[in-house]
Amino acid sequence: MNEKKIYHLSYVSTGCDSLKYEDIKSILESSNKNNAEIEITGILVYCNKHFFQIIEGDKADVLELFEKIAIDRRHDNLIKIQEAERDVRQFNNWSMAFKSYNKELSSLDNFNLEQFYSYINEQIKKSENDVSLKVLADFFDLNG
Ligand SMILES: Cc1cc2nc3c(=O)[nH]c(=O)nc-3n(C[C@H](O)[C@H](O)[C@H](O)COP(=O)(O)O)c2cc1C
């Protein structure tokens, strides 16, 4: 049987100047609701005004979601990092995992720092030379 591949897309972007706690809260609420409906999983990291996100799922759904995210005015300077087809998901337990390096947003985190660190390291070991995970690792090396 031909198992369907998982489409993986990652990018970085910069939050708009007026970005507030409520904006991130609302982004996460939409993500959790919408992503669960179309079986999208992934992670969103927020640090010093920058976002890093991985979205994974059916190719058409990932691309459609990315188009929607790309025109969202709560961020700009969006730079795609990686698009790839995978056999397995990296974040299959989360509609959208969230890790923030800003203290005032920590109540929205669904990873504590230690869990995050060990989970990402585990994923890095499983998939060597994965560009998206390298960027994630850089985020926590710089900020952890
Ligand atoms: C950095 C960033 C990440 C986002 N990630 C997602 C996401 O994973 N899923 C999602 O549905 N919307 C995401 N959004 C929000 C979408 O751009 C859009 O506002 C939302 O999907 C609209 O859905 P709603 O009408 O149900 O709120 C993100 C927005 C930003 C700025």
The ligand as a Gaussian input file, in Angstrom:
#p B3LYP/6-31G(d) Opt

LIG

0 1
 C        2.797000      33.485000      12.884000
 C        1.401000      33.018000      12.570000
 C        1.113000      31.651000      12.589000
 C       -0.177000      31.200000      12.294000
 N       -0.435000      29.861000      12.302000
 C       -1.676000      29.413000      12.015000
 C       -1.972000      28.023000      11.996000
 O       -1.112000      27.157000      12.228000
 N       -3.258000      27.653000      11.726000
 C       -4.266000      28.547000      11.480000
 O       -5.408000      28.138000      11.227000
 N       -4.013000      29.866000      11.486000
 C       -2.752000      30.311000      11.762000
 N       -2.504000      31.673000      11.775000
 C       -3.637000      32.579000      11.616000
 C       -4.080000      32.737000      10.163000
 O       -3.233000      33.651000       9.512000
 C       -5.551000      33.215000      10.094000
 O       -5.672000      34.424000      10.801000
 C       -6.500000      32.223000      10.705000
 O       -6.263000      30.926000      10.214000
 C       -7.956000      32.625000      10.416000
 O       -8.778000      31.632000      10.930000
 P      -10.053000      31.973000      11.839000
 O      -10.931000      32.810000      10.926000
 O      -10.690000      30.657000      12.168000
 O       -9.555000      32.715000      13.023000
 C       -1.210000      32.142000      12.027000
 C       -0.904000      33.499000      12.000000
 C        0.383000      33.953000      12.273000
 C        0.676000      35.431000      12.256000

